[in-house]
Amino acid sequence: MAEDWLTALAASAWALPILFALVLGDAFLVVVPGEIALAAFGALAVSTGTPPLGAVLVVGAVAAVCGDAACYAVGRLAGLERWRWMRAHRVRAAFAWARTRIHERTGVVLFTARFIPFARLAVNLVAGASRVHAARYLAVAAVAATGWAAYQTLVGAVVAAIVPGGPVVAVVVSVVIAIGVGLAVDGMLARAARREPR
């Protein structure tokens, strides 16, 4: 039954709009699983043949760029103090980290933050609030988002190509791997942050 549902979802006209909404929502709400959605749709593309793998990658990249640009605009128009959640200690620390690095190492910061959900939000808001040049920011953000979308999509595609068991197994394994990679990246960055001189 789950396999029939996944196959029907993959073939549905709603598949790519749902993917777009999940990846776009991930820019603002870190609980929306953009990485997981891309890995799952990448697995579906290979295991069922729909939606096309290239379309999954393109839709994911476009949605990620739109989300980053929207967060940049919010930071530019509203700043970093407008809402209560922005004044929480952990959020302020993330903003401070991004602010000290965004102008000097824009490319490195955007590429790194693209793989860390909350850091991605903080960096995009800070880029807007700190008036990073919009054209420069959007160019780097587009390359980072495309690389991120390709990586996440290919995780699912590779899993579906090498793991037998059909779409259900491919989606479950690719989601587990996407979560595991995310946790590993978080762990490495946390260790690096502890070693960084203050």
FENSULTA-V449630 format. One record per helix or strand of 2 or more residues. SS is the DSSP state (a for helix, b for strand). FROM is the first residue (numbers start at 0). TO is the last residue. If there is no record, write none. Layout:
SS FROM TO
SS FROM TO
This chain:
a 1 10
a 14 25
a 33 47
a 52 77
a 83 86
a 88 101
a 105 112
a 116 128
a 133 161
a 165 194
